[in-house]
C-alpha cells in the first residue's frame, strides 16, 4: 500500500505514520522513486500501535511490546499504571487534608516525595521489569513513595537490587503463572488501598478486628482445611511463592533491607509482629 492507502485503512494521519517511521516502530520499503510502500505486516503493526496509543501507552513502551516479550512488557505497563494510580490516590488524600484544614506547608514533604522523578517503586520496576520485580514493586509500592534520602537507604536499596539481580527465574506451571499474572495486573488500586487499610486496622486492634470479622475468618479457615482447597491453584501458588522466597533469602535479606529502606514499612512490620502475637492466642479460641 501507499502512504495514502495506509492513512485511509488505519485512520492515522500522515504525521503520525511518519513519526512512527522516524521512531523505528515500522520500516516500510522505499522505492527508487522515493515513495514508500507498506506491507501487510506494516499495516498490522500500525493498527496495533494505534490501539496502544489510544490506550495511552508511550512510544517507548510500545517498542518494548513489539520487539520484546509482549506479555512481560504489557505486564510492566499495567503494573506501572497501578503504581501511578496509587500515587494519584495519595495526591487525592493530600487534597482532602487541605480541604480539612491542613496547610500547604504540612503536606509539602509528602507531595515532594510523590512527585520525585525516581521513586523507589519506579526504580525497582525499571531495574527488574519481570514478573517478580512487578510483584515486589506493586505490593510494596504503598511504602515506597519516597526519594532515597540517606546513606542507609541507599545501602538498603542497593542490597535489594543485588538480591533481585541474583534471584533465579521464578518458574511456575502455566496455570499458576497465569494466576500470578492476573493477580498482579488486575487488582484495582482501590481494592489494594482497602486491603492495606484493613491490615493496618487489624494490626492496631487484633481483638476488635477479629470479633468484627469472626464469621468470615471461620469460613476461610474451614475452607483452607478442605482437600479441594489444598490442591487448588491459589493454594499451590501460595506454596510455590513461599518455597521460592524461603530458598532465596526473602526473609533474611529482602525484608530487613526493606525495613532499612522505608521507615513506613519498618513501622508497619513492627505493628504486624505485635498483631501476629496477639492473633496467635486469639485464633486458638476460634
Helices and strands as residue ranges (DSSP letters): H 3-10, H 14-22, E 29-30, E 36-37, H 40-54, H 59-67, H 70-99, H 104-115, H 120-127, H 131-140, G 141-143, H 151-166, H 174-186, H 189-204, H 206-212, H 214-224, H 227-230, H 233-247, I 250-254, H 255-261, H 263-283
